[in-house]
Amino acid sequence: MEKSQNIVDVTKSSIPDQISRVDEAMSEAQKGIGTIILISSHIVGTYALPKSLEKKIKCKISPSEVTGEWRMDINPQP
């Protein structure tokens, strides 16, 4: 059950920092907390998709309204 939805902008962070925040969001999703992360690298999205499958977490990646940025929705499974 989703408790809340946090929005985190890590577009100015390094790729390792963005990946670290994605890992944190996946841990939060396992506790029922959904997160929206704004990222600047498709590599981070490529990292996140198989990880989310492994952890049985919903992960949706879509283009952001800002060119070159991506929106990643990480949520617990219903």
Sine and cosine of phi, psi and omega as CSV:
sin_phi,cos_phi,sin_psi,cos_psi,sin_omega,cos_omega
0.00,0.00,0.78,-0.62,-0.06,-1.00
-0.97,0.23,0.81,-0.59,-0.02,-1.00
-1.00,0.05,-0.73,0.68,-0.01,-1.00
-0.36,-0.93,0.12,-0.99,-0.02,-1.00
-0.79,-0.61,0.92,-0.40,0.04,-1.00
-1.00,-0.10,0.55,-0.83,0.09,-1.00
-0.91,-0.41,0.83,-0.56,-0.05,-1.00
-0.81,-0.59,0.80,-0.59,0.03,-1.00
-0.97,-0.23,0.94,-0.34,0.03,-1.00
-0.90,-0.43,0.37,0.93,-0.07,-1.00
-0.89,0.46,-0.44,0.90,0.00,-1.00
-1.00,-0.01,-0.07,1.00,-0.02,-1.00
-1.00,0.08,0.30,-0.95,0.06,-1.00
-0.94,0.35,0.30,-0.95,0.00,-1.00
-0.87,0.50,-0.71,0.70,0.05,-1.00
-0.86,0.52,-0.61,0.80,0.04,-1.00
-0.93,0.37,-0.61,0.79,0.04,-1.00
-0.90,0.43,-0.68,0.73,0.02,-1.00
-0.90,0.45,-0.65,0.76,0.02,-1.00
-0.88,0.48,-0.66,0.75,0.00,-1.00
-0.93,0.37,-0.57,0.82,0.07,-1.00
-0.89,0.45,-0.69,0.73,0.04,-1.00
-0.87,0.49,-0.66,0.75,0.04,-1.00
-0.88,0.47,-0.69,0.72,-0.01,-1.00
-0.90,0.43,-0.57,0.82,0.03,-1.00
-0.93,0.37,-0.61,0.79,0.07,-1.00
-0.90,0.44,-0.65,0.76,0.04,-1.00
-0.90,0.43,-0.63,0.78,0.00,-1.00
-0.89,0.45,-0.56,0.83,0.05,-1.00
-0.92,0.40,-0.34,0.94,0.05,-1.00
-0.99,-0.12,0.05,1.00,0.06,-1.00
0.99,-0.13,0.16,0.99,-0.04,-1.00
-0.95,-0.30,0.87,-0.50,0.03,-1.00
-1.00,0.08,0.49,-0.87,-0.01,-1.00
-0.65,-0.76,0.63,-0.77,0.17,-0.99
-0.96,-0.30,0.82,-0.57,0.00,-1.00
-0.88,-0.47,0.76,-0.65,0.11,-0.99
-0.99,-0.12,0.86,-0.51,-0.06,-1.00
-0.86,-0.51,0.30,-0.95,-0.03,-1.00
-0.92,-0.39,0.00,1.00,-0.07,-1.00
-0.77,-0.64,0.77,-0.64,0.05,-1.00
-0.92,0.38,-0.36,0.93,0.04,-1.00
-0.88,0.47,-0.60,0.80,0.03,-1.00
-0.91,0.43,-0.65,0.76,0.06,-1.00
-0.91,0.42,-0.64,0.76,0.04,-1.00
-0.89,0.46,-0.59,0.81,0.07,-1.00
-0.93,0.37,-0.67,0.74,-0.16,-0.99
-0.95,0.32,-0.60,0.80,-0.11,-0.99
-0.87,0.50,-0.79,0.61,0.02,-1.00
-0.92,0.39,-0.53,0.85,0.04,-1.00
-0.89,0.45,-0.66,0.75,-0.02,-1.00
-0.92,0.39,-0.59,0.81,0.06,-1.00
-0.90,0.43,-0.68,0.73,0.01,-1.00
-0.87,0.50,-0.63,0.77,-0.04,-1.00
-1.00,-0.06,0.05,1.00,-0.01,-1.00
0.85,0.53,0.76,0.65,0.01,-1.00
-0.87,-0.50,0.59,-0.81,0.06,-1.00
-0.98,0.21,0.76,-0.65,0.02,-1.00
-0.68,-0.73,0.86,-0.50,0.01,-1.00
-0.85,-0.53,0.77,-0.64,0.01,-1.00
-0.88,-0.48,0.76,-0.65,0.00,-1.00
-0.60,-0.80,0.39,-0.92,0.05,-1.00
-0.89,0.46,0.61,-0.80,0.06,-1.00
-0.99,0.12,0.17,-0.99,0.07,-1.00
-0.94,0.35,-0.34,0.94,0.01,-1.00
-1.00,-0.07,0.81,-0.59,-0.01,-1.00
-0.85,0.53,0.74,-0.67,0.03,-1.00
1.00,0.04,-0.01,1.00,0.03,-1.00
-0.90,-0.44,0.42,-0.91,-0.05,-1.00
-0.81,-0.59,0.52,-0.85,0.06,-1.00
-0.95,-0.31,0.80,-0.60,0.00,-1.00
-0.88,-0.48,0.88,-0.47,0.05,-1.00
-0.99,-0.16,0.90,-0.44,0.02,-1.00
-0.91,-0.41,0.87,-0.48,-0.09,-1.00
-0.66,-0.75,0.44,-0.90,0.09,-1.00
-0.93,0.37,0.41,-0.91,0.09,-1.00
-0.93,0.36,0.58,-0.81,0.02,-1.00
-0.92,0.39,0.00,0.00,0.00,0.00
